[in-house]
Each structure stands twice: as C-alpha cells, then as structure tokens.
C-alpha cells in the first residue's frame, strides 16, 4: 500500500549585502594596471513557489520517494532573473 502526500509552498526571502564596495585591479600582460571600482548588489529579493510530493514505497528496496519542483524569481535594482529547480530523492 502506498501512502502519498502533496504540499504546496511559497516563500519570500530578502537579502542585504552589508559589505563595502569592492575594488579590483586589472593588470594586463603589457601596459599599466587599472583600478576598477565595483558596487555590491545591495538589497536582493527572491520569491519562490513550488510543490512537494512524498510517497512511502512498499515491497521495494527504497522506503520513500521525495520529489519537488520550485519556481524562483529574483529581483534587485537592475537585476531580474527566474529559475526552475526539480529534485527527486529516494530513501533506502
């Protein structure tokens, strides 16, 4: 007999980069080195939504199967991205 469970989830995560703005030095093989000023991303946000699936397995070497799919959207000043993650795990 199989026992299954499905759950949905959503998350919102906010990140803040508290570090100083970094600098880098570009040193070509020939010519003068140049210092390059960079800036941190600052505040960074992520929204995720997904589905979890769990099933206990009978008469199998594996005892349980977990699977999930997650959609992510990340955004900050001048940055927007999206991603999809899929996982499957068997427990023995």
Secondary structure as GFF3:
##gff-version 3
##sequence-region A 1 92
A	DSSP	beta_strand	3	16	.	.	.	ID=ss1
A	DSSP	beta_strand	23	26	.	.	.	ID=ss2
A	DSSP	beta_strand	34	37	.	.	.	ID=ss3
A	DSSP	beta_strand	43	56	.	.	.	ID=ss4
A	DSSP	beta_strand	64	76	.	.	.	ID=ss5
A	DSSP	beta_strand	79	91	.	.	.	ID=ss6
###
